[in-house]
Amino acid sequence: MHRSLHAIALLVFASTFAAAERRVIQPEGYNRGLPFTPGILIDGTLYVAGLSGEDPQTGAVPRDFEMEVKQALEKIGVILRAAGMQYSDAVSVQVYLTDMKLFERMNAVYRSYFPEPRPTRTIVGIAKLIGRSKIEITVTARKSESAPSLGATK
């Protein structure tokens, strides 16, 4: 019996630390030889790389800032959908801006993509991004369960 308990304990311990399934999310057109993966899905959580608003085909950054924000969010949407998720599955967003005066303009576009309740968010003002980009956005998402909200009830 003592050996059986040891065996069971060992199995429980091993299963707890088993390697999690790790799936690369690489939509068509997103592999341009860059040294990062657009998305990694592990244990139901999707980690989306920081993406700017450059056109995924041409690499051109739009002159219009709102279009740059929209394009960055559209690229994120492609990765979310490739992982079977949507914007409402985002739980955390990080936004990097090269000019904090652009915050309100970014926020106007951002609100149209993320429904209530919106994900947590961090906004960081930085000196520079690669090229002409003024924004970079990264997202962490987890597929929503149909569990009831733990918030206040009416």
Secondary structure, 3 states (H helix, E strand, C coil): CHHHHHHHHHHHHHHHCCCCCEEEECCCCCCCCCCCCCEEEECCEEEEEEEECCCCCCCCCCCCHHHHHHHHHHHHHHHHHHCCCCHHHEEEEEEEECCHHHHHHHHHHHHCCCCCCCCEEEEEECCCCCCCCCEEEEEEEECCCCCCCCCCCC
